[in-house]
Amino acid sequence: MIKSIYNKVLKSVEINSWLLHLIKSIQILIIYPLIYTLLNDGESAVWMIFMLFFSLQNLFDLGFQNVLIRIVSQANTGKWHLIDGKELLKSINEERKKIMLHRIDSTLKFIYSSLTALFFILISSFGSIYIFDRVTAFELNNVNFYLWFLFIVGLTSSFFNRRYTSYLIGVKLLSLVKRTESIVNFLSLFVGLIFFLVLPSLITLVINFTFWQLVLTYNFKKIYMKKSISTVNKRMVFDKDVFSFIWPMAWKGTVSSLGSYGLVNAFALWFSSYANAREIVSFTYSLKILDSIRLFSRVPFYSNIPNLNAVRIIKPYETFFKNSLKYIQRSNVLFIIITLAFYFFGFDLLVKYSSSFNKADDLLWLLLCIAYYLHLNGAFHTHLYSMTNKVNSHISDTVSGVLIISFLFLFFQKDNLILFPVALIIGYGTFYLPWAFFYSKKVLKTNFLKFIIFSALMPLLFFLAVLIKIA
């Protein structure tokens, strides 16, 4: 009995995903305030900027990972089709399935080898110019080229991990991927905390970050070599047919990334180029917390995307509808509960824990929460539509991005950050979310209104009701 429960927990995608995000949340809630206490404002601000570059990985991915995970998971069902010369394969046997997975994996390797090289070049050049401009402004003497290059090594290693995780997640090994990340991140947290308390400096943080990213890459490669159907006898080559199938979806994902991850992080970098160190820490830390909450709360839906892809193909519509509704509803409820808990208790505890930490304005935080909630639900429904192997996010992110940038260009004042979440709400609420709903209705063909009310509207109304009551 105990062994059965243990194995079930060990293989649970959601539990392992939550465990990973819990460890990352502990790092943000405990280590970061400690950094603000033990390092000066300039060093703290530089570390937060380093972490902004870490977040930019999602932008440099160019939309490939979501597409690759999706087609690997579909091919892994044995009933997916892929262009093979001029024929469409509507059904395949086990051997054909292995051949197809090998073709996709070969292309995946080529894509991420190329993207990693491009990522390294851009970060080493333009990233270096930006970083050392900030270092000069903060008058820091302990941040040099060698320290920044060491961080780039860890950053590049982290990005290349997508080469392994994209395949592993696609073949339903997400729980193993998350468990591996959880273990490595826990060791990074524990060891890093000890060394940082002994030697509180940027050097300690960078060495710890880079070392554990390399450890993570080594472990992912080791797992991939055991689980991949590709063998040493099968030469890994670039498959033009596979790439031509992937690219139309991927380039749209690229535009989507620019309008979502790119926009928020670009604004944070732009704000960091003129704000003082303390303002940078307060604002970027708020975004970091919200990113952590979003990652934690979306686990019920995102961790089941490979399964939903398979269910949509091999199960009745009612099963797909019921599972999609359940996962999105659970994610939204989690987001609402955690953001409210942080509003009432979290920031006060952080201020007591780290006296040097300045919390963000309450209104700024609440408006950012609403903006993130709108984008989160737009992303859910965008993923539902993408299960048809069609992509619409390039339009929704581009138009909403234009609306956001236009608003900021016309009204933004550098001493009034409230206008930033207002711009996000305008962009996401007036176009991004409605556009996602319009297309997901093509997938959720019946009971669509019921889906929206129970999955998204009711949690949002609860959030607003609580705020109105305490106002």
Secondary structure, DSSP 8 states (H G I E B T S, - for coil): -HHHHHHHHHH-HHHHHHHHHHHHHHIIIIIHHHHHHHS-HHHHHHHHHHHHHHHTHHHHTTTHHHHHHHHHHHHTTT----EETTEE-S---HHHHHHHHHHHHHHHHHHHHHHHHHHHHHIIIIIHHHHHHHHHHHT-SS--HHHHHHHHHHHHHHHHTHHHHHHHHHTT-HHHHHHHHHHHHHHHHHHHHHHHHHS-SHHHHHHHHHHHHHHHHHHHHHHHHHH-S--TTS-----HHHHHHHHHHHHHHHHHHHHTHHHHHHHHHHHHTTS-HHHHHHHHHHHHHHHHHHHHHTHHHHTTHHHHHHHHHHS-HHHHHHHHHHHHHHHHHHHHHHHHHIIIIIHHHHHHH-TT-----HHHHHHHHHHHHHHHHHHHHHHHHHTTT---HHHHHHHHHHHHHHHHHHH-BTTBTTHHHHHHHHHIIIIIHHHHHHHHTTTS-SSHHHHHIIIIIHHHHHHHHHHHHH-
